[in-house]
């Protein structure tokens, strides 16, 4: 039941205070009574419901709007409920109201008698809704109750729009000044939350992408995207275009299928590599729009209870489109909006976390200055997720406590308590991850004290002795968040706690040895989702620390490091590869022109002749370019201008 219906059941009116029982009372007569009284009734007193209905006494004229819809909403299991109506309406429905000179005391008694019935009716409605939900087995996803504390994965719609954040920085006139004329001419069929359709996009037509509800259990709803036959054919053509290593083939495919998601993602990467950031972002927004138009009616972006299995290839496109859009928003200077996208990605599969958003969410929360959310997330998930064992959370949470203590609008006792908690957590982080301090100071261009630099605990051995998987996490955190520590006040606070840790180490604190043993056990090898996150982050220091078995694999932008237990809903038809079945000449031609093939497609028939000739012409042009680049030098006769050669290798 919507909030509007609940508000009507309680008799509340938005933006208006309730009036007393004697104020502005007038009666809606039946049609028979209206005919008898004739001109005695005012123009606003006729009820649009027709004959056979009882008169209703109302206190507010605006209650006349959609009053029939209100009565229809109160029919539960074939019986009309009078308990949820406004107090005056409830008293009027108990019996025919006396017309003429009603006494104020009688109205007050009727109004007072309506309150307990209204409360009992709301409780009955809640029980009915719970009974319906339990019997159906499908829980309808939606936002949590207003009286409960918001879940850490709850997403706010208004923060998914970057204009909301930009308007807070620059004002609504500067942000929406150029967009208002465009919105009047928009002809797109659906209003979406993730993107705003642009007039420059192709006209939207359903590309064959849909979503279905798989199951609903324990308050969670599991969904999956689906491809129809037309979309599957476009997907097969896309895979052939990717294998050709020619971006123009993807452009040709988008001319016939302008909202094919994987083609948009792959072409966006190509535009980004060519420094065309605007076009790359536009293609990602178009992909998000295509997928949002395919949402199931019960799929909710904000509830945090809807799940998408990353093992299904159809679902991965949505994950990657959200991640790339989040990256563009962060670079655009909208960290609050990027944080909301990060929460959305994490809510789709929080247990597995296929894109490892826990390595990023702390950074976005600090950049957005949403310190309370980061602390709340840490407190809620530390018990079952061990967030303190990740270097980014181990250092970001105490930094959030410290920055929170610097705010001036807190009560008197909270800054002191937050600073004490920050000092305690940062000392634990430095004890658990001593190899972070020296690279952090180097990234911040801070020269450490000689006592700290020469100490065995924070010296070079601390960075060298840590496992490779831990070094990768540290490189990822420092490459992304080191600039958050450059503030002089933050550095002074860090220096105080470093000296406190050194005193504990020199005193032989047993926690130091326990942390060392834990590092050797926990960080043997990073899981596949961390490697996938490093590839998507494109942080050079972290990518350089990837193991060789990952770097030797072919990584596709539309599906980096797919899960080993992938669930396929349809299989790509076998295609005869000229590399495995061709002769030596065909292999040579294939090396010159990757999309060269000696097979004639069966579906082309006789009309395939011009296409084959065109392929041969392209092959001849490639051979001509290759021959033009050949230079034959006479090695026996040295050149007079430089007898020793043209250059030195050393």
C-alpha positions as CSV (number, residue, x, y, z in Angstrom):
1,X,0.0,0.0,0.0
2,X,1.4,3.4,-0.9
3,X,2.1,6.3,1.5
4,X,-0.7,8.3,-0.1
5,X,-3.2,5.5,0.7
6,X,-2.0,5.3,4.3
7,X,-2.2,9.0,4.6
8,X,-5.8,8.9,3.4
9,X,-6.6,6.1,5.8
10,X,-5.3,8.2,8.7
11,X,-7.2,11.2,7.5
12,X,-4.1,13.3,7.1
13,X,-3.7,16.1,4.5
14,X,-0.3,17.1,3.4
15,X,0.6,20.7,4.1
16,X,-2.6,21.4,6.1
17,X,-3.3,21.4,9.8
18,X,-6.4,19.6,11.0
19,X,-9.3,21.8,11.9
20,X,-11.7,21.5,14.8
21,X,-15.0,19.7,14.5
22,X,-17.0,22.9,14.3
23,X,-15.0,24.5,11.6
24,X,-16.0,24.5,7.9
25,X,-18.5,21.6,8.2
26,X,-20.8,21.0,5.3
27,X,-22.6,17.9,4.1
28,X,-22.6,16.1,0.8
29,X,-26.2,15.1,0.1
30,X,-27.5,12.2,-1.9
31,X,-29.1,13.0,-5.3
32,X,-32.6,12.4,-4.0
33,X,-32.0,14.8,-1.2
34,X,-30.4,17.3,-3.5
35,X,-33.5,17.2,-5.8
36,X,-35.7,17.9,-2.8
37,X,-33.7,20.7,-1.3
38,X,-32.9,22.2,-4.7
39,X,-31.2,25.6,-4.5
40,X,-30.5,25.3,-0.8
41,X,-27.3,23.5,-1.4
42,X,-24.2,25.3,-2.6
43,X,-22.2,24.6,-5.7
44,X,-19.5,22.8,-3.8
45,X,-21.8,20.5,-1.9
46,X,-22.8,18.0,-4.6
47,X,-21.2,14.7,-4.5
48,X,-20.1,13.2,-7.8
49,X,-20.8,9.7,-6.9
50,X,-24.5,9.3,-7.9
51,X,-27.5,8.0,-6.2
52,X,-27.7,5.4,-3.4
53,X,-24.8,6.7,-1.3
54,X,-24.9,8.1,2.1
55,X,-24.1,11.7,2.9
56,X,-20.6,12.5,4.1
57,X,-19.6,15.2,6.5
58,X,-16.2,16.7,5.7
59,X,-14.1,19.3,7.4
60,X,-11.9,20.1,4.4
61,X,-13.1,20.9,1.0
62,X,-10.0,19.4,-0.6
63,X,-11.2,16.0,0.7
64,X,-13.7,16.0,-2.1
65,X,-10.9,15.3,-4.6
66,X,-10.9,11.6,-5.5
67,X,-13.1,10.8,-2.6
68,X,-14.6,7.9,-4.6
69,X,-11.2,6.4,-5.0
70,X,-10.7,6.7,-1.3
71,X,-13.8,4.7,-0.7
72,X,-12.8,2.1,-3.2
73,X,-9.4,1.6,-1.5
74,X,-11.2,0.8,1.8
75,X,-12.9,-2.3,0.4
76,X,-10.9,-5.2,1.8
77,X,-12.0,-8.8,1.0
78,X,-15.4,-7.6,-0.2
79,X,-16.3,-5.6,2.9
80,X,-16.2,-1.8,3.3
81,X,-14.0,-0.6,6.2
82,X,-15.2,2.5,8.0
83,X,-12.3,2.7,10.4
84,X,-9.7,4.2,8.1
85,X,-11.8,7.2,7.0
86,X,-11.2,10.7,8.5
87,X,-13.0,11.2,11.7
88,X,-15.8,13.2,10.3
89,X,-16.3,10.9,7.4
90,X,-16.2,7.9,9.7
91,X,-19.0,9.3,11.9
92,X,-21.0,10.2,8.8
93,X,-20.9,6.6,7.4
94,X,-22.2,5.1,10.6
95,X,-25.7,6.4,9.8
96,X,-27.5,9.1,8.0
97,X,-26.3,12.5,9.4
98,X,-28.9,14.8,10.7
99,X,-29.4,17.7,8.5
100,X,-30.5,21.1,9.5
101,X,-29.1,22.2,12.9
102,X,-26.5,19.6,14.1
103,X,-25.3,20.0,17.6
104,X,-21.6,20.6,18.1
105,X,-21.4,18.2,21.1
106,X,-22.9,15.4,19.1
107,X,-20.3,16.0,16.3
108,X,-17.5,16.0,18.9
109,X,-18.7,12.7,20.4
110,X,-18.8,11.1,17.0
111,X,-15.3,12.5,16.2
112,X,-13.9,11.2,19.4
113,X,-15.5,7.8,18.9
114,X,-13.8,7.6,15.5
115,X,-10.2,7.7,16.8
116,X,-10.0,4.2,18.5
117,X,-11.7,2.7,15.5
118,X,-9.2,4.4,13.2
119,X,-6.2,3.0,15.1
120,X,-7.7,-0.5,15.3
121,X,-8.4,-0.4,11.6
122,X,-4.8,0.5,10.7
123,X,-3.6,-2.4,12.8
124,X,-6.0,-4.7,11.0
125,X,-4.8,-3.5,7.6
126,X,-1.2,-4.1,8.6
127,X,-2.1,-7.7,9.7
128,X,-3.9,-8.2,6.4
129,X,-0.9,-7.1,4.4
130,X,1.4,-9.3,6.3
131,X,-0.9,-12.3,5.9
132,X,-1.1,-11.6,2.1
133,X,2.7,-11.4,1.8
134,X,3.2,-14.6,3.8
135,X,0.6,-16.6,1.8
136,X,1.8,-15.5,-1.6
137,X,5.5,-16.3,-1.0
138,X,6.6,-13.2,-3.0
139,X,7.8,-10.3,-1.0
140,X,7.4,-7.1,-2.9
141,X,10.6,-5.1,-2.7
142,X,10.4,-1.6,-1.4
143,X,12.0,1.0,0.9
144,X,12.2,0.1,4.6
145,X,9.7,1.5,7.0
146,X,10.1,5.1,7.9
147,X,10.3,4.4,11.7
148,X,13.2,1.9,11.2
149,X,16.8,2.8,10.8
150,X,17.8,2.9,7.1
151,X,19.7,-0.1,5.9
152,X,23.3,0.4,4.8
153,X,22.5,-0.6,1.3
154,X,19.4,1.6,1.0
155,X,19.8,3.9,-2.0
156,X,18.1,7.3,-2.3
157,X,16.6,8.2,-5.7
158,X,17.5,11.8,-5.6
159,X,21.2,11.1,-5.1
160,X,21.3,9.0,-8.3
161,X,20.9,12.2,-10.3
162,X,24.2,14.1,-10.6
163,X,22.3,17.3,-11.2
164,X,21.2,17.2,-7.5
165,X,24.8,17.4,-6.4
166,X,25.8,19.9,-9.1
167,X,22.9,22.2,-8.1
168,X,24.2,22.2,-4.5
169,X,27.6,23.4,-5.8
170,X,26.6,25.8,-8.6
171,X,22.9,26.5,-8.2
172,X,19.9,25.3,-10.2
173,X,20.0,28.1,-12.8
174,X,23.6,27.2,-13.8
175,X,22.8,23.4,-14.0
176,X,19.3,23.3,-15.5
177,X,19.5,26.5,-17.6
178,X,20.3,24.6,-20.8
179,X,18.2,21.5,-20.1
180,X,14.7,22.9,-19.7
181,X,14.1,23.6,-23.4
182,X,15.3,20.1,-24.3
183,X,13.0,18.4,-21.9
184,X,9.9,19.9,-23.6
185,X,10.9,18.3,-26.9
186,X,11.6,14.9,-25.4
187,X,9.7,12.0,-26.9
188,X,11.1,9.1,-25.0
189,X,8.5,6.7,-23.6
190,X,9.7,6.3,-20.0
191,X,11.1,8.4,-17.2
192,X,14.2,6.8,-15.7
193,X,16.2,7.3,-12.6
194,X,19.7,6.4,-13.7
195,X,20.0,8.6,-16.8
196,X,18.2,11.4,-18.6
197,X,17.5,10.5,-22.3
198,X,18.9,13.0,-24.8
199,X,17.4,14.2,-28.0
200,X,20.6,13.2,-29.9
201,X,20.0,9.5,-29.2
202,X,18.4,7.2,-31.7
203,X,14.7,6.6,-31.2
204,X,14.2,3.9,-28.6
205,X,12.7,0.6,-29.7
206,X,12.8,-2.5,-27.6
207,X,16.0,-4.3,-28.4
208,X,14.9,-7.7,-27.1
209,X,16.2,-7.2,-23.6
210,X,13.9,-8.1,-20.6
211,X,14.0,-9.0,-17.0
212,X,12.2,-11.8,-15.1
213,X,11.8,-12.6,-11.4
214,X,13.4,-15.9,-10.6
215,X,12.4,-16.4,-7.0
216,X,11.7,-14.5,-3.8
217,X,12.7,-15.8,-0.4
218,X,13.7,-14.5,3.0
219,X,12.7,-11.0,2.0
220,X,15.0,-11.0,-1.0
221,X,14.0,-11.0,-4.7
222,X,16.2,-12.6,-7.3
223,X,16.0,-11.3,-10.9
224,X,17.8,-12.0,-14.2
225,X,18.0,-10.2,-17.5
226,X,17.0,-12.2,-20.6
227,X,17.8,-12.0,-24.3
228,X,15.2,-12.9,-27.0
229,X,16.2,-14.5,-30.3
230,X,16.8,-11.1,-32.0
231,X,19.0,-9.9,-29.2
232,X,20.9,-13.2,-29.2
233,X,21.7,-12.8,-32.9
234,X,23.0,-9.3,-32.2
235,X,25.1,-10.7,-29.4
236,X,26.6,-13.3,-31.7
237,X,27.5,-10.5,-34.2
238,X,29.0,-8.5,-31.5
239,X,31.3,-11.3,-30.4
240,X,32.4,-11.7,-34.1
241,X,33.1,-8.0,-34.2
242,X,35.2,-8.2,-31.1
243,X,37.2,-11.0,-32.4
244,X,37.9,-9.0,-35.6
245,X,39.7,-6.3,-33.4
246,X,38.1,-3.6,-35.5
247,X,36.0,-1.0,-33.7
248,X,34.3,0.0,-36.9
249,X,32.5,-3.4,-37.0
250,X,30.9,-2.5,-33.7
251,X,29.9,0.9,-35.1
252,X,28.2,-0.9,-38.0
253,X,26.4,-3.2,-35.5
254,X,25.1,-0.2,-33.5
255,X,23.6,1.3,-36.6
256,X,21.2,-1.7,-36.8
257,X,21.0,-2.3,-33.0
258,X,21.5,1.1,-31.4
259,X,20.7,-0.1,-27.9
260,X,22.8,-3.2,-27.8
261,X,24.4,-3.0,-24.3
262,X,27.7,-4.8,-24.8
263,X,28.4,-3.0,-28.0
264,X,27.9,0.3,-26.3
265,X,30.2,-0.7,-23.4
266,X,32.9,-1.9,-25.8
267,X,32.7,1.2,-28.0
268,X,32.8,3.4,-24.9
269,X,36.1,1.9,-23.9
270,X,37.5,2.6,-27.4
271,X,36.4,6.2,-27.2
272,X,37.9,6.6,-23.8
273,X,41.2,5.3,-25.0
274,X,41.1,7.9,-27.8
275,X,40.5,10.7,-25.2
276,X,36.9,11.2,-26.3
277,X,35.4,11.3,-22.8
278,X,32.2,12.9,-23.7
279,X,31.3,10.3,-26.3
280,X,32.4,7.5,-23.9
281,X,30.1,8.8,-21.2
282,X,27.2,9.3,-23.6
283,X,27.4,5.6,-24.7
284,X,27.4,4.4,-21.1
285,X,24.3,6.5,-20.3
286,X,22.6,5.0,-23.4
287,X,23.4,1.5,-22.2
288,X,22.0,2.2,-18.8
289,X,18.8,3.6,-20.3
290,X,18.4,0.5,-22.4
291,X,18.7,-1.7,-19.4
292,X,16.5,0.4,-17.1
293,X,13.7,0.3,-19.7
294,X,13.8,-3.5,-19.4
295,X,13.4,-3.6,-15.6
296,X,10.8,-5.9,-14.1
297,X,8.0,-4.0,-12.4
298,X,9.0,-5.3,-9.0
299,X,12.7,-4.5,-9.4
300,X,13.7,-1.7,-7.1
301,X,16.9,0.3,-7.3
302,X,16.6,1.7,-3.8
303,X,15.3,-1.1,-1.5
304,X,18.6,-3.0,-1.2
305,X,16.7,-6.3,-1.4
306,X,16.9,-7.0,-5.2
307,X,19.6,-9.4,-6.3
308,X,21.3,-10.0,-9.7
309,X,23.5,-13.1,-10.0
310,X,26.8,-12.1,-11.6
311,X,27.4,-15.6,-12.8
312,X,24.8,-15.0,-15.5
313,X,26.4,-13.2,-18.5
314,X,23.2,-11.2,-19.2
315,X,23.5,-9.6,-15.7
316,X,27.1,-8.6,-16.0
317,X,26.4,-5.8,-18.5
318,X,24.4,-4.0,-15.8
319,X,27.2,-4.3,-13.3
320,X,29.8,-3.0,-15.7
321,X,27.6,-0.1,-17.0
322,X,26.9,1.0,-13.4
323,X,30.6,0.8,-12.5
324,X,31.7,2.8,-15.6
325,X,29.0,5.4,-14.9
326,X,30.2,5.7,-11.3
327,X,33.8,6.2,-12.5
328,X,32.7,9.0,-14.8
329,X,30.7,10.7,-12.0
330,X,33.7,10.6,-9.7
331,X,35.9,12.2,-12.3
332,X,33.2,14.7,-13.0
333,X,33.3,15.9,-9.4
334,X,30.2,14.2,-8.1
335,X,31.4,11.9,-5.3
336,X,28.0,11.9,-3.5
337,X,26.3,10.5,-6.6
338,X,29.1,8.1,-7.2
339,X,28.7,6.8,-3.7
340,X,25.1,6.1,-4.3
341,X,26.0,4.1,-7.5
342,X,28.6,2.2,-5.4
343,X,25.9,1.3,-2.9
344,X,23.6,0.2,-5.7
345,X,26.3,-2.1,-7.2
346,X,27.0,-3.6,-3.8
347,X,23.3,-4.2,-3.0
348,X,22.9,-6.3,-6.2
349,X,25.0,-9.1,-4.7
350,X,26.5,-8.0,-1.3
351,X,27.7,-11.5,-0.2
352,X,29.8,-12.3,-3.2
353,X,30.6,-8.7,-4.2
354,X,31.7,-9.6,-7.7
355,X,33.2,-6.2,-8.4
356,X,34.6,-5.9,-4.9
357,X,33.0,-2.5,-4.2
358,X,34.1,-2.7,-0.6
359,X,37.5,-1.6,-1.8
360,X,36.0,1.6,-3.1
361,X,33.1,2.6,-1.0
362,X,35.2,4.0,1.8
363,X,37.0,6.3,-0.6
364,X,33.8,7.6,-2.1
365,X,32.3,8.2,1.4
366,X,35.3,10.2,2.5
367,X,35.3,12.2,-0.7
368,X,31.6,12.9,-0.3
369,X,32.3,13.8,3.4
370,X,29.6,11.3,4.4
371,X,31.6,10.2,7.4
372,X,28.5,8.9,9.4
373,X,27.6,6.5,6.6
374,X,31.1,5.0,6.5
375,X,31.2,4.6,10.3
376,X,27.7,3.0,10.2
377,X,28.7,0.6,7.5
378,X,31.8,-0.4,9.5
379,X,29.8,-1.0,12.6
380,X,27.2,-3.0,10.9
381,X,29.4,-5.3,8.8
382,X,32.6,-5.6,10.9
383,X,31.2,-8.6,12.8
384,X,30.5,-10.8,9.8
385,X,32.7,-9.3,7.1
386,X,35.9,-8.5,9.0
387,X,36.2,-5.1,7.2
388,X,39.2,-4.2,9.5
389,X,41.3,-6.8,7.7
390,X,41.1,-4.7,4.5
391,X,43.8,-2.0,4.5
392,X,41.4,0.6,3.0
393,X,38.8,0.2,5.8
394,X,41.5,-0.1,8.4
395,X,42.8,3.4,7.5
396,X,39.7,5.1,6.2
397,X,37.4,4.5,9.2
398,X,39.8,6.1,11.7
399,X,40.3,9.0,9.2
400,X,36.5,9.4,9.1
401,X,36.3,9.5,12.9
402,X,39.1,12.1,13.0
403,X,37.5,14.3,10.3
404,X,34.2,14.0,12.1
405,X,35.8,15.2,15.3
406,X,36.9,18.3,13.5
407,X,33.4,19.5,12.7
408,X,32.2,22.3,14.8
409,X,28.4,21.5,14.8
410,X,28.7,18.5,17.1
411,X,27.7,18.4,20.7
412,X,30.4,18.9,23.4
413,X,31.2,15.3,24.2
414,X,31.1,13.9,20.6
415,X,34.3,15.5,19.2
416,X,36.4,14.1,22.1
417,X,34.9,10.7,21.8
418,X,35.3,10.6,18.0
419,X,39.0,11.6,18.3
420,X,39.7,8.9,20.9
421,X,38.1,6.3,18.7
422,X,40.1,7.5,15.7
423,X,43.4,7.3,17.6
424,X,42.6,3.8,18.8
425,X,41.6,2.5,15.3
426,X,44.6,4.1,13.5
427,X,47.0,2.5,16.0
428,X,45.5,-0.8,15.3
429,X,45.7,-0.2,11.6
430,X,49.4,0.8,11.8
431,X,50.1,-2.3,13.9
432,X,48.3,-4.6,11.4
433,X,49.7,-3.0,8.2
434,X,53.0,-1.4,9.0
435,X,54.0,-1.5,5.3
436,X,51.4,1.3,4.5
437,X,53.1,4.1,6.4
438,X,56.2,4.8,4.4
439,X,54.6,4.6,0.9
440,X,51.8,6.8,2.2
441,X,54.3,9.5,3.3
442,X,56.1,9.2,0.0
443,X,52.9,9.7,-1.9
444,X,52.1,12.8,0.2
445,X,55.6,14.2,-0.3
446,X,56.3,14.0,3.4
447,X,59.7,13.2,4.7
448,X,59.5,11.0,7.8
449,X,61.4,11.5,11.0
450,X,64.7,9.6,11.2
451,X,63.4,7.7,14.2
452,X,60.5,6.4,12.2
453,X,62.4,5.8,9.0
454,X,65.2,3.8,10.7
455,X,63.0,1.7,12.9
456,X,62.8,-1.9,12.0
457,X,59.0,-2.0,12.3
458,X,58.3,0.8,9.7
459,X,61.5,0.4,7.7
460,X,61.9,-1.1,4.3
461,X,61.6,-4.6,5.6
462,X,57.9,-3.9,6.5
463,X,57.0,-3.3,2.9
464,X,59.2,-6.1,1.5
465,X,58.1,-8.8,3.9
466,X,54.3,-8.4,3.3
467,X,52.6,-11.0,1.0
468,X,52.0,-10.1,-2.7
469,X,48.2,-10.1,-2.2
470,X,48.5,-7.6,0.6
471,X,50.9,-5.5,-1.4
472,X,48.3,-5.3,-4.2
473,X,45.6,-4.1,-1.8
474,X,48.0,-1.5,-0.3
475,X,48.9,-0.3,-3.8
476,X,45.3,0.0,-4.7
477,X,44.4,2.0,-1.6
478,X,47.4,4.4,-1.9
479,X,46.9,5.0,-5.6
480,X,43.3,6.0,-5.0
481,X,43.2,7.7,-1.6
482,X,46.6,9.0,-0.6
483,X,45.6,12.6,-1.3
484,X,43.0,12.4,1.5
485,X,45.9,12.4,4.0
486,X,47.7,15.5,2.8
487,X,46.0,17.9,5.2
488,X,48.6,19.2,7.8
489,X,46.2,18.6,10.7
490,X,45.7,15.1,9.6
491,X,49.4,14.5,9.3
492,X,50.0,15.9,12.8
493,X,47.4,13.5,14.2
494,X,49.0,10.6,12.2
495,X,52.5,11.5,13.6
496,X,51.2,11.3,17.2
497,X,49.8,7.8,16.7
498,X,52.9,6.6,14.9
499,X,55.0,7.4,17.9
500,X,52.5,5.7,20.2
501,X,52.7,2.5,18.0
502,X,56.6,2.7,18.2
503,X,56.4,2.8,22.0
504,X,54.1,-0.2,22.0
505,X,56.5,-2.1,19.7
506,X,59.5,-1.3,21.8
507,X,57.6,-2.4,24.9
508,X,57.0,-5.8,23.4
509,X,53.2,-5.6,23.0
510,X,51.9,-9.1,22.2
511,X,49.5,-7.6,19.7
512,X,52.4,-6.9,17.4
513,X,53.4,-10.5,17.0
514,X,49.7,-11.6,16.7
515,X,49.2,-9.2,13.8
516,X,52.4,-10.5,12.1
517,X,51.1,-14.0,12.2
518,X,47.8,-13.0,10.9
519,X,49.3,-11.3,7.9
520,X,51.1,-14.5,6.9
521,X,48.0,-16.5,7.0
522,X,45.3,-14.3,5.6
523,X,46.9,-12.8,2.5
524,X,48.2,-15.8,0.6
525,X,46.3,-15.1,-2.7
526,X,43.8,-12.6,-3.7
527,X,40.4,-13.9,-4.9
528,X,39.2,-13.4,-8.5
529,X,36.8,-10.5,-7.7
530,X,39.8,-8.4,-6.3
531,X,41.7,-9.0,-9.6
532,X,38.6,-8.0,-11.5
533,X,38.3,-4.8,-9.4
534,X,42.0,-4.0,-10.0
535,X,41.6,-4.3,-13.8
536,X,38.5,-2.1,-13.8
537,X,40.2,0.5,-11.6
538,X,43.1,1.0,-14.0
539,X,45.4,2.1,-11.2
540,X,48.9,1.5,-12.6
541,X,50.5,0.5,-9.3
542,X,47.9,-2.1,-8.6
543,X,47.7,-3.4,-12.1
544,X,51.5,-3.9,-12.1
545,X,51.1,-6.1,-9.0
546,X,48.7,-8.6,-10.6
547,X,50.0,-12.2,-10.8
548,X,51.2,-13.5,-14.1
549,X,48.3,-16.0,-14.5
550,X,46.0,-13.0,-14.7
551,X,48.0,-10.7,-16.9
552,X,48.5,-13.5,-19.5
553,X,44.8,-13.9,-20.0
554,X,42.9,-12.0,-22.7
555,X,40.8,-9.4,-20.8
556,X,37.7,-8.0,-22.6
557,X,36.2,-4.7,-21.6
558,X,32.7,-6.0,-21.8
559,X,33.4,-9.0,-19.5
560,X,36.7,-8.8,-17.6
561,X,37.7,-12.1,-15.9
562,X,34.3,-13.9,-16.1
563,X,33.5,-16.2,-13.2
564,X,34.7,-19.8,-13.6
565,X,31.2,-21.1,-12.7
566,X,29.3,-19.1,-15.3
567,X,25.6,-19.9,-15.8
568,X,24.8,-19.8,-19.5
569,X,21.2,-19.5,-20.7
570,X,22.1,-20.0,-24.3
571,X,25.2,-21.1,-26.2
572,X,27.0,-19.4,-29.0
573,X,26.8,-21.4,-32.2
574,X,30.0,-23.0,-33.3
575,X,31.9,-21.0,-35.9
576,X,34.6,-22.5,-38.1
577,X,37.9,-20.7,-37.3
578,X,40.3,-20.1,-40.2
579,X,43.1,-20.2,-37.7
580,X,42.6,-23.8,-36.8
581,X,41.4,-25.2,-40.1
582,X,43.2,-23.1,-42.7
583,X,46.4,-23.7,-44.6
584,X,49.7,-21.8,-44.3
585,X,48.7,-19.0,-46.7
586,X,45.4,-18.5,-44.9
587,X,47.2,-18.2,-41.6
588,X,49.6,-15.6,-43.2
589,X,46.7,-13.6,-44.5
590,X,45.0,-13.9,-41.1
591,X,48.0,-12.4,-39.4
592,X,47.9,-9.4,-41.8
593,X,44.1,-8.9,-41.6
594,X,42.5,-10.3,-38.4
595,X,39.0,-10.5,-39.8
596,X,40.1,-12.3,-43.0
597,X,38.2,-15.5,-43.6
598,X,38.3,-18.0,-46.5
599,X,34.8,-19.4,-45.8
600,X,31.8,-18.3,-47.8
601,X,28.8,-17.7,-45.5
602,X,26.0,-20.0,-46.4
603,X,23.4,-17.4,-45.8
604,X,24.9,-15.0,-48.4
605,X,24.5,-17.4,-51.3
606,X,25.0,-15.8,-54.7
607,X,24.8,-12.3,-53.2
608,X,28.0,-13.0,-51.3
609,X,30.2,-12.3,-54.3
610,X,30.6,-8.6,-53.8
611,X,31.4,-9.0,-50.1
612,X,34.1,-11.5,-50.9
613,X,35.6,-9.2,-53.6
614,X,35.5,-6.4,-51.0
615,X,37.5,-8.6,-48.6
616,X,40.0,-9.4,-51.2
617,X,40.5,-5.7,-52.1
618,X,41.1,-5.0,-48.4
619,X,43.6,-7.8,-48.3
620,X,45.4,-6.5,-51.3
621,X,45.6,-3.0,-49.8
622,X,47.1,-4.5,-46.6
623,X,49.7,-6.4,-48.7
624,X,50.5,-3.2,-50.6
625,X,51.1,-1.3,-47.3
626,X,53.3,-4.0,-46.0
627,X,55.4,-4.1,-49.1
628,X,55.7,-0.3,-49.1
629,X,57.3,-0.5,-45.6
630,X,60.0,-2.9,-46.6
631,X,63.5,-1.3,-47.0
632,X,66.5,-3.2,-48.3
633,X,69.8,-1.9,-47.3
634,X,73.1,-3.1,-48.8
635,X,75.0,-4.3,-45.8
636,X,78.3,-4.8,-47.7
637,X,78.6,-1.1,-48.7
638,X,78.5,1.2,-45.6
639,X,76.9,4.6,-46.0
640,X,79.3,7.5,-46.2
641,X,77.4,9.9,-44.0
642,X,77.4,7.5,-41.0
643,X,79.7,4.5,-41.6
644,X,79.1,3.1,-38.1
645,X,75.3,2.9,-38.3
646,X,72.4,5.1,-37.7
647,X,72.1,4.8,-33.9
648,X,73.3,3.0,-30.9
649,X,71.3,0.6,-28.8
650,X,72.9,1.7,-25.6
